[in-house]
Amino acid sequence: MLRLKQYILLLFLPLAIISCQEDILSDDPTLRLTFSHDSLLFDTVFTKMGSSTKRMMVYNPHNNAILINRVEMANGQSFFINLDGENQLENLRDITLRGGDSLFLFVRAEIDPQKTSSPLVEDTITFYVSNQPQHIYLQAYGQNVEIIRSEEKFVQCNHLNLKNTKPYLIYDTLVVVGNLTIQRGTTLYMHSGSVIYAYGNVIAEGTKEEPIIIRGDRTDMLFDSVPYRVASGQWNGLYLIHPKGWATPRYSINHTDILSGSIGLYALSEEMEQRPTMSLTNARIHNHSLYGLVLQNIDATVVNCEISNCASYCVYLSGGKHTFVHNTIASYFGFPYTTINIHNNILAEDVAALYINNLSKNMAPTAASFHNCIITGARKNNVVVATPLTNHYEGTFSGNYLRADSLPEAFARNNIYASDSDSVVFRNIYYLYREYHYYDFRLDSLSPARGVADSIISLSYPYDRIGTRRKTHPDAGCYEYIEEATSN
């Protein structure tokens, strides 16, 4: 029995010694802390709104305990910290950190435009161990915004002119009765759950140099190397509504990026005869957790647009006359086209990239024509024309590159259909976050969509979405192929 007790004592003695070491303060003045990050960058902080909170770790990698004499900040006006539950700097004194232990450090940024004249603010957190400093550097870019919100979470305007003097942060439901005008170069940051309803004319005239951008308001990181801007479903959508009996509106949208919502652009008229007209040009409608572009009882001309990566239909048409020229409609949403879940567990529906509904009795007849477009995606058939009488369908398809079942010759001729061997159409159809490769729907050098467009039709549209002049034998889609520069 005595030998057994001695054996147990010998077995646990090293553990007891180690445990004691963790609590014994070291007298070695050279010991230092380690940090999970030596700097923190807040990409864009909206002034007066504050940022999300970033987290990092403070480690004692040594066997013995370390005494943190104090924690200080150089400025302390724009950044606020919380160290293991304590957020008052004057209380961060004489902190004992056991050997092998760690502390949570939380940092948030809040920029007051009255206290700084520069959009870049900086500060330093300094830990003193043995009265020797160790620094964590902080940076944030501040942006002053015009906030549209109310306590009722509902804002209604009779006409609204959004100017480009500074961005807008739309926090709630915004209803515009009358004209909605968005000046070139304007950015709309949409808060989670926000939505815009427009009951009247919509004029959004961006330019190549100064596009209009409508996107979510999260500018921080979803994960360490994944920016929030790539996550879909961040806001609810832009809706253009024409009630029955109201004056017929006109929609003109040019060089406008509508990004990462639930629905990109939804236009609905209750009138089957006096339908609104839409001109949608050089736009990008990308990364939505439901639909990209929905047109119901609308007469639309859509030119040089990228409409891509939606969990449901990228384009849904029901009622009206639609002409699509030189557009890229590409559906590669979610797994396996992204190496990380960035879509809040939203699964892509097994639906075509383009759906034309000419069956509804509640809508006007649908006649949609597609010329010099690319329509493709993850599924084999990406074009569905639901019409009762094929030979009487009034739309046409010509000069397109289609990953789809062959369409009837009654309305589709001179198109190129993808074969099983067509593996490279675009530069990149994947989001590889560790390699920092994002979807890129410009044409690959080996793309089968090169040189297949109808050159006669292209004469009326000599430039692509980003201003590249089309060649004598133009490419299908909204991007003309450009030879990439190579370095020696």
Helices and strands as residue ranges (DSSP letters): H 2-23, E 34-35, E 39-46, E 54-59, E 66-73, E 79-83, G 89-91, E 93-97, E 102-109, E 120-129, E 132-143, E 146-148, E 154-162, E 168-170, E 173-182, E 187-190, E 195-199, E 202-205, E 212-216, E 221-223, E 226-227, G 228-230, E 237-242, E 250-254, E 256-259, E 265-269, E 277-281, E 284-288, E 293-296, E 299-303, E 306-310, E 315-318, E 320-325, E 328-331, E 354-357, E 366-371, E 374-377, E 383-386, G 390-392, E 397-398, E 401-402, E 412-413, E 416-417, E 426-428, E 440-443, H 455-458
